[in-house]
Amino acid sequence: MLTIAYARVSTDDQIEHSPEAQRRRCAEFARSNGLGVPTFLSDEGISGKDLDRPAMRELLDLVRTDQVAHLIVWRLDRLSRDNGDLSTITRLLQEHCVDLHSLNEGEVQIATASGRLQVGMHGVIAQFQREQTIENSKLGSEQAARTGYWINRPPMGYDLLDRVLVPNDDAHIMRRIFKLRAAGMPYAQIEEATGIKYSTVRHACHNRAYLGLTRHGDNWYAGRHEPLVSEADFDTIQRQNVSVGRKSKDLLSGRVTCGNCGRRASIDTNERGQRIYRCWNRGKGCRIPGRSANGLHRAARLGINELRNDDSLYEGVRDQLRARIDRAGGGDATASRSGAIAKLRNEREKLLALYLDDKITNDYFAEKERRITARIDGLETDQAEAIETVQRHNALADAFEQAAALLRDPAFDFETIWDHANDKERRVLVEELIETVTIYADRLEVTVTGAPPLLVTLDEVGLRSPGTGTVVSEGRHKPQVHGPRGPAPTQLRDTKPLVTGSRHNIRPAQAK
């Protein structure tokens, strides 16, 4: 028959309660009480919340097969911190005539009522202490998260320093992932472009920690760390996550937003087969009605026509495009990055010289070289993206100048050309000149690139006003639009809406 000394510790840093300390005291107890040399069983780094522990399972199997005469523990809560489980253990020990010895609580007479009461009381206290520790830990974790500290493992791109996330050498990779995803690149292609696994990319694109937030449970709080993605890009990514690869071919796809909740509106059809734009939150708290796609096309047309007739708007757009080019990182910013890259390359060469002269260890060289190379790669990526952005904005500015010059040419008959253009040809104008068309319950707003929003009433584009019937379809009346060449044609056609815009039909939104 065996004398078993069982030890358990839930954390490795409890020096006083370490398995070695428990074994030593149990061995001294066995020797002084004539119990022979004990067989040691221990569960290290495992909580006592249940009996699912390797050494505990082995102990119970030995007891069930009547191989144990004495069981020694440093304290009863080493067996379990659950009162029900502790009762199960003592009942099993009693059935197989095993004497239980506790160094802290003394001899435990589990065969008597008073002995079982003693075990029960210690079990209740141990369970209370465990549950209280859990509650305090949860409360402390929630308070830490509320004050901006990070309480879990740091996500890729961050290190954890004093409970605050700090961007590390991988931060530039994460920033690139978000830019690529916001630009519409699929996860598989991002994996090929960055070398980061598909699953990691996908998880990161859903992780709000990169917005600068901390988490506790399902709640998110403002964090103390630097975000790696902007809210605009993160929102764009979430919209793409809803329906990747199913972008509509409609003229305004991706440019229609809800004025109530700010979410994108997607193309749909109503019961009569008419194309309409609905907010993605429709039925989930947002009550903005759907609007006819044809009506929104006419609103975009009015916005473009306003650019054609308004000199101040035209100049404002030109200034805005020039400002975008300046903000994209050209000029001084490019020179600064080039200087920093050259400095890092020089630093890497000096590091290599030290390594070749055996003045630094291989591990130190490898770590420092990795960090320097990562910083060089990040700066080169940022510089390439900045140059690409400048080129894109330059191309946009050139395209705007060409389109605006054409629109403002007195010989250019915009109305006739628009009416006879196909959707692909109209899309060229829309993509270059229209940023958004925003739906409100009683109006629309059209934002021409770089310009303030322009207000368009529902009547001006043939849409029904609230309270006049189903608002997702077009009104049965003619749109109230009058242009420089007189009243608009009376026939409203779905394929080629002939609507003429003029100064009094479209106004800056701030005037509403």
Order of alpha helices (4+ residues) and beta strands (2+ residues): beta-alpha-beta-alpha-beta-alpha-beta-beta-alpha-beta-beta-alpha-alpha-alpha-beta-beta-alpha-beta-beta-beta-beta-alpha-alpha-alpha-alpha-alpha-alpha-beta-beta-beta-beta-beta-beta
